């Protein structure tokens, strides 16, 4: 079983739709949960991060973490064509980790059509 | 501020050839990483470094080598290229191991034929 599971999609929605992206994980040591956005032929860029359980909102984006279910989500409200990209979830164990590597999901390809 | 710079952007190699992918960062980050991204497969860690002179293997190190002689540079060497190494390679850096933001380069698209 992969440590981080993410449905690769593709996901195609009309402009203005609410988008829900999800990841599950198996390692209970993960404490930091990130969402990276990757446009075509570009490197990933950090979109949002959340520490431990709870919600975090930033404009049209909301990240949720449910550690009891080992499940994280990213919601995009009022989706725009400019949101079309691949969204990768990533996780880091607690601060005791000396490796610091990011554990990535496979990424979900999202297309928002006008 | 250039961030993380990778060269070349594209390269075609013949089987058995060797090459070095260059990575430079100007943020004075101690931690640097090389990932490969295969279509629909996410990113897999090849090698990482926690500072100049210190490197270690990630989950897919076979066929690659790295060195870290300075804080800024972290080149990735491919010896005896194989078709299985066809991929997009990303270099990344971060300030600390628990830094939630890793900065990525633009990637090197490598094809081995």
Boltz contact constraints between the chains, C-beta under 6 A:
constraints:
  - contact:
      token1: [A, 8]
      token2: [B, 40]
      max_distance: 6.0
  - contact:
      token1: [A, 32]
      token2: [B, 100]
      max_distance: 6.0
  - contact:
      token1: [A, 34]
      token2: [B, 100]
      max_distance: 6.0
  - contact:
      token1: [A, 43]
      token2: [B, 90]
      max_distance: 6.0
  - contact:
      token1: [A, 43]
      token2: [B, 104]
      max_distance: 6.0
  - contact:
      token1: [A, 43]
      token2: [B, 105]
      max_distance: 6.0
  - contact:
      token1: [A, 43]
      token2: [B, 106]
      max_distance: 6.0
  - contact:
      token1: [A, 43]
      token2: [B, 107]
      max_distance: 6.0
  - contact:
      token1: [A, 44]
      token2: [B, 104]
      max_distance: 6.0
  - contact:
      token1: [A, 46]
      token2: [B, 101]
      max_distance: 6.0
  - contact:
      token1: [A, 49]
      token2: [B, 100]
      max_distance: 6.0
  - contact:
      token1: [A, 95]
      token2: [B, 98]
      max_distance: 6.0
  - contact:
      token1: [A, 97]
      token2: [B, 97]
      max_distance: 6.0
  - contact:
      token1: [A, 98]
      token2: [B, 97]
      max_distance: 6.0
  - contact:
      token1: [A, 100]
      token2: [B, 31]
      max_distance: 6.0
  - contact:
      token1: [A, 100]
      token2: [B, 97]
      max_distance: 6.0
  - contact:
      token1: [A, 101]
      token2: [B, 45]
      max_distance: 6.0
  - contact:
      token1: [A, 102]
      token2: [B, 102]
      max_distance: 6.0
  - contact:
      token1: [A, 104]
      token2: [B, 42]
      max_distance: 6.0
  - contact:
      token1: [A, 104]
      token2: [B, 43]
      max_distance: 6.0
  - contact:
      token1: [A, 105]
      token2: [B, 42]
      max_distance: 6.0
  - contact:
      token1: [A, 106]
      token2: [B, 41]
      max_distance: 6.0
  - contact:
      token1: [A, 106]
      token2: [B, 42]
      max_distance: 6.0
  - contact:
      token1: [A, 107]
      token2: [B, 42]
      max_distance: 6.0
